[in-house]
C-alpha cells in the first residue's frame, strides 16, 4: 500500500530540500510484513545495512528505520524516481542526514 509523506531532506554536505512529496511504503510495514516473518531476524538486531546501486552503503539503526515517517519511496512529487533521485527505490529517513 503506497502512502504519501511531505518530508525535508538534509544532506551531510550542508544543503537542505524542504517539502518534498515522497510516495512509497513505510520501512516499518516492510519490516513487519516481509522481513520478520520470512527472515526471522534475531531480536537483538540493532542495525540494518543499506546498499545503493552507486556503491554507497550505511549501517542504520533499526530503531530509527522503524519510525513512522521512514519510507522506501518510489515516487517524488508525483513522478517515478529518476536515477538522480535514487531510482528505482530510495530509502528516505528524514531524521537522519542523507547524501
C-alpha positions in Angstrom: 0.0 0.0 0.0 1.5 3.3 -1.1 1.4 6.3 1.2 2.4 9.9 0.8 4.6 12.0 3.1 5.9 15.5 2.7 9.4 15.5 4.2 12.5 17.5 4.3 15.9 16.1 3.2 19.0 17.3 5.0 22.3 16.4 3.3 25.6 15.8 5.0 27.2 18.3 2.6 25.1 21.1 4.3 22.2 21.6 1.8 18.5 21.1 2.6 15.5 20.5 0.4 12.2 21.2 2.0 8.6 20.0 1.5 9.5 17.1 -0.8 6.4 15.0 -1.7 7.5 11.3 -1.4 5.3 8.3 -2.1 6.1 4.7 -1.2 5.8 2.1 1.5 6.9 2.6 5.1 10.0 0.7 6.1 8.1 -0.5 9.2 5.5 -2.1 7.1 8.1 -3.9 5.0 9.9 -5.0 8.2 6.8 -6.3 9.9 5.1 -8.0 7.0 8.0 -9.3 5.0 11.4 -9.3 6.8 10.3 -10.6 10.2 8.0 -13.4 9.0 10.4 -14.6 6.3 13.9 -14.0 7.6 13.1 -14.2 11.3 15.9 -11.8 12.4 17.4 -12.3 15.8 15.6 -10.0 18.3 18.9 -8.4 19.2 19.4 -7.0 15.6 20.1 -3.3 16.1 21.2 -2.1 12.7 20.3 -2.6 9.0 22.9 -2.4 6.3 21.6 -0.4 3.3 23.3 -0.6 -0.1 22.8 1.8 -3.0 23.3 1.0 -6.7 26.1 3.6 -6.8 28.1 1.6 -4.2 27.1 3.8 -1.2 26.3 1.9 1.9 25.4 2.7 5.5 24.6 0.8 8.7 21.4 2.4 10.0 19.9 1.9 13.5 16.8 -0.3 13.2 15.1 1.9 15.9 15.4 4.9 13.5 14.2 2.9 10.5 11.0 1.8 12.3 9.9 5.5 12.8 6.5 6.1 11.1 7.9 8.6 8.6 10.6 6.4 7.1 9.8 5.4 3.6 11.0 3.2 0.8 10.0 5.8 -1.8 9.4 5.1 -5.5 7.9 8.5 -6.4 8.9 12.1 -5.8 6.5 15.0 -6.4 4.1 12.6 -8.1 6.6 11.2 -10.6 8.6 8.0 -10.6 12.0 8.5 -9.2 14.7 9.4 -11.6 18.2 7.9 -11.4 19.4 11.2 -9.9 16.9 10.8 -7.1 17.7 7.2 -6.3 15.5 5.2 -8.7 14.2 2.7 -8.6 13.7 2.9 -4.8 15.1 5.4 -2.3 15.3 4.9 1.5 14.1 8.2 3.0 15.0 8.7 6.7 14.1 12.3 7.4 15.5 12.3 11.0 19.0 11.3 9.7 21.2 13.1 7.2 21.1 11.9 3.6 23.6 12.0 0.8 
